[in-house]
Amino acid sequence: MSRELFSRNPDLARLRSEGYFVRIQGSLLVMREVPYVDAQRRVRTGTLASALDLAGDQTRKPETHVIHWDGDFPCNADGTPLPGISHASPNTDLGHGLTARYSFSSKPNQDGYPDYYAKMSTYATILAGSAAVLEPGISARVIRGADDEDEHSVFNYLDTASSRVGLGALSSKLENEVVGILGAGGTGGYILDLIAKTPVKEIRLFDDDDFLSHNAFRAPGAPSLEELRDAPKKVHYLKSIYERMHRGIEAHAVKMKVETLGLLDGITFAFISMDAGEEKRAVVAKLEALGVPFIDVGMGLELSNGSLGGILRVTTSTPAKRDHIHAGRISFEGGGGQDVYASNIQVADLNALNACLAVVKWKKLRGFYRDLENEHHSTYTTDGSMLLNGDQS
């Protein structure tokens, strides 16, 4: 992706052709070996990093004129701080091995910078100017070829959403995950929608059901009539959508039984969105044997007096706390024909909310979100929008 971006975009290509040491790191445009003067009047080098605004693989006009800097605060040749560029001193971990001690603000005019060549070269010139006074001829144009092979990415295009708001370091906490999603119905589909937007290494989908018309009304996306006529397997339909964005999605159109439980080997986290029954019992036993944490989701709905009400459930099991799972928090008994959810009631909003609550809890376990309560069981009641937590560890 890095080489393609430099070849497709004239502003990025110009930076390299003029000798600037630039590369894409994570989702940031990085310029290394930028000379500057520190407070002791020494010439040193630092690194500039800018968020990228892209339309696919095409650069857009930079939305912000602010830029990150990793180095000491730059000074004039006499050691006094450079005026007019200070913005903040965040000491930010940008992820992907990048840090920023400062951010700078130098806006050329009301319209900002027209492209990334203008933005990066302007800041490089501002910083290197003082260094050139002390060491004539020095500049950020180090005339060094691209040193990097393309970084491996699970995405088919750069995640500029994380880099533009400084979440690269947090997102990197999820990179080594191999996530299993067992059950690709309404809630499972929305779980996939959210997980596919994270940099997890691999996603494995498990479900042997067909994707039919009623599924379309409680799953993410909008299938065409032609797609529904084909009655694809749920896992194949969902993979065909999300592999456009995320690589490493495996679809397993199988029932989970003794012969197929081995497909769970190697996963690091699981979301269970399956009907109660022996199949779920076998999956839970396998995950516990593997030492894998998991989240089981479910909902109970009741149609009464012309309106629908119910409770959403998110139950977490980790190697450190599993006792509540076998004390009744998860049902392994089938729902039966009187189960309202087993009918074709369209509850896409509750499917989506159930998925959101589950993925937020997963991110809390992985340190992405703050978790002060360490709850392992949560319920959301539609009447009153009441959220209750229990089974703290």
N, C-alpha and C positions, 0 to 999 in steps of 0.2 A: 504493500500500500504506500509506503514512504516514497519509493522510487516512482511509482505511478503519479503521485501527487506532484512531485517535482517536474516530471515530464509533461504533465497535462496543464500546468498553471504557469503562465509567463512570469508572474511576480515571484514565485518561489524559484523558478529556473534562473531568473536573473540574479538572485542572491548567490546562488552557487557559481554561476558563470563569472561573477565579479570577484570571486575568491572568498566570500564569507563562509565560515565553517558552520553550516546549518544542517539540521536534521529534524525528523519528526521523532519525538520520544513520548511514548504514551499517545496522547492526543494533543500534545503541545508542539509548537514550532520553537525550536531551541537554537540559539546561536552561542557557540562556545569561543573561548579564547579572545574575549573582548578586552582590550587593554584599558586600564584606568589608573588613576593616582590615588593612593590611600592617604590617610591623615599624617603619615610619617614621610610623605613625598616619595614613596616608593612606587615604581611602576609594577602593577600586578595585572592579572587577568581574571575575569569573571564570566558569568553565563547569564544571558538574557533568555527569557521564556515567555511566549505569548500564547494565549488561547487562540484556537483557529475557528473561524466561522466558515462552515462548508455547506454546500448544497450537493450532497453525495460526495463526489471527488473533485468538485470545482470550488475554488476559493471565492468567498464573498468579500465585500468591503468590511474591514474590521469594525465590529460594533463598539469596541472600546479602545481608547487610546492608552489605557493603563497597561503596564508591562511588569513582569516579575524580574527580580535581579538576585542572583546568588553571588555574593562577594561583600566586601566591606563597603561602607558608604563612599561613593566616589567624590573626589576633591579636585579643586583647581591645582595648578602646578605648584602653588605656594602652600598647599596642604589645607586650605580652607574649604569647607563643604561646597559642592556645586549648588548654586541657588536655583530655585524654581522647578525642581523635578521631584522633590520628596512627596510621597503620597501616604505610605504606611510602612510600618516595620513589623510584618506579621510573623516572621520566622515560621513559614508554612511548609509542611511536607506536601509536595505536589504529587507524590507517587512516582512510580517507575524510576526510582533512583534520583529524583530531582527534588531540590529544596529551594526555598526563596527566603532570603533574609529581609528583603525590602521589596516594595512595589513603587514604581515611578509613574509620574503623570506629566507628560509634556504634549499638550494638544496643539497641533500646528495652526488650526483655525476652527471655526464653528463646524465645518464639515468633517473634521477628523482626518484620518489617513485614508487615502484612496485605495491602497492595497497593502499587502504584507511586505513588499520590497520597501515601500516608503516608510512603513512603521519601523521595521527592524533596522534598516540602514540609518535612519534618523537617530535612533537611540544609540546605536553603535558609534556614530560620529560625535554625538554629544559627550559620550564617555571617553572616547579615545582622543579627543582633542587635547586635553590636558596632558595625557601621556606623551603625545607627539612633541609637546614643548620640551619635555625632559629627555625624550629619546626620539629625535627627528627621524621620520620615516616609518615609525611604528603605526600600525592600524589594525582594525579588525579583519582586514582582507588578508588572511594568512595564506591564501592560495593553496588550500589543502583539499584534496578530493574527498568525496563522500566516503566515510570510514565504515559505514554501517550496511549490513545486510538488512533487509526488511525485518522488523520485529514481528514475531509470530503474534497473531491476534485471533481471538475466537470470533471477532466480528468481521463482517464483509466490508465495513466502512468504519471510520474512526468514531469513537464515542466522544463527541465534542460536548455532550451534555454534562459529563463529569468534570472535564478539564476547565470549562468556562466558569464553574463556580467553586473550583478548588476541592473537588471530592475524589481526585485521583487516588490519593493514599487510602481513603476509606474503601473505595471500590476494589483496590488491590487485595483487600482482606478476603475477597470472595473468589480469587482467581484459581485456587487449587481445588475447588469443590467439584465433585462429580455427583450431580443431583439426580435422584430417581423420583419420578412422578408416577405414582401408581393410581390409575383411574384418570381417564382423560375426558370425563364428562364436563358438566358446566364449571364446577369449581376447579377441577384439575386443569381445564383449558385456560382459565384465568391465572392460575398459578404459573403455568408455562409462559403466558404472556409477560408476566413480571420477571420471571427468572431469565427469560431470553434477553432481557435488557440489562443483565449483569454479566460480568466477565467470567462466569464459571467455566471450568475446563470442558465439561461434558454434561449433557442432559439426556437421560434415558426415560422414554415414555413407555408405559405399560397399560394396555387395554385391548381386549379382543372384540369390542363392540363396533358395529357400523355407525357411521355418522349419518343420521336421518333428519328428516324435516324438523321434528320437535327439538333435536339437539341444536339446530341453528338458532333457536330463540332463547337459549340459555348458555351460549358459548361466545367467546370473543370473535370478532370479525363478522363478515357478511357473505356467506357462500352463495354462489349463483345457482340458479335452477339446474343448470347442466351439471354442476358439481354434485348436487344432491341426487340427481338421477343415477349417478355412478355408484351411490352408496359406498363411499370409501370407508376403510377402517378409520376410526377416530384418530389413531396415532399417526397414520399416514397423511390424513388431511391436515392435521395440525403441524406436522413436520414440514409439509410442503409450503406452509405459510411462513413459519418462523426460521427456516433455514435460509431464507432470503437475507436475514439479518445476522443470525448466530450460527456459526459452524459447530460441528460436533454434537448434533442432535441424532440420537438413535431411536428408532421406532420399533417396538416389539408388540405385535398384535397377538398376544398370547394370554391365556389364563395363568395365574400364578399357582402352580402346583409343584409337586416334588421334582418333576422333570425340568421345570423352568426357573425355580428359585435361584439356581446358580447364576442367572443373569443379573442378580443383585450384587454379586461379588465385585468389589472394587469401588462401590459408591461410598460417598462420605456423608451424605445426608439424604433423607427420603421424605417426601410428602405423600401421605396416604389419603386418597379421596375415593374410597371404595365402599360399596355396600357392605353391611355387616354379614358375617358368615364365616365358614371354614377357610375360605381363600384368604380373608383378612387375617385370621388367626395364624395361618401358616406364614404369611408375610411378616407379621410382628415377631413371631418366634425366630425367623431367619435374621431379621435386622438386629434383634437382641443378641443372637449368637455371634453376629459379626461385630458387635460393639458400635453399631451405627446409630446416631441420634435421629429421631424422626418426629414429624408432626402429623397428627391425625385430625382431619377436619370433618365436620358433619353439621347437619341442621335438622331441627324438628319443627314442622309447620302444622298449623291447625286452621282449618277453614271453619269459621264460626260467625253466625249472624251477618253473613254477607261480606266478611272481610277476612283477610289472612293475617295471622300472627305467628310468631315462633321465636326460636332461639338458635343462634349460630354458636358453634363450639370449635375451639382450637385447643387441642391437647398435645403437649410436648413431652417427649420421652428422651432422656439422655442417659448415658451409662451411669451417671451419678444419681439419677432419680428415675426409677421405673415403677416403684411400688404402687403409685396411684393408678397406673394403667390397668393393673390386675385387681384393683379394688373397685371397679365399676365405672371408671371415667370413660372407657371405650367399650362399646357394646359389640359383642361378636355374634349376636343372635340376629337372624334375618328380620327385615321390617315387615314383610307380608303385604297382602293386597290392600289393606286399609291405610297404608302409609301414603299420606297426601303427596309427598315429594316423588313417590314412585309413579304418580300420574303425570300428565303432561302440563302441569301448571308452570307458567313461564315466570321464573324467578331469577332472571339474569342478574339483577341488581344485588340480590343476596348471595348468589354464587360469587360475584366479583368482590363483595365485601368480605366474605369468608376467606377468599384467596388472599386479599390484602392483609387481613389480620394474621394469617399464617406466614406470609412472606416477611412481614414486619418482625414477627417473633424470630424467624430464622436469622434475620439480619441482626437482631439483638444478641442472639447466641454467638454470632461471629464477630461482634464488636463494632458493627457498622452503626447501630443505634445504641444509645445509652440504655442500660437495663438496671434499674435500682431495686426492682421488686423480685426479679427472678421467678416470676410465676410460671407454672407448668400446666395451667389449665385456665382458660378464659371463656366466658360466655357473653354473648351480646343478645339482648332481648329487644325485639323490634318495637314493642310497646314501651315507650319511655326512653328508647335509645340507651339502655342501661348496660354498661360493661362491667363485669365482675371478674376479679382474678382470684385464683386459689392455688393450692399445692406449691407454695413457695419452697425453694431449696436454700 
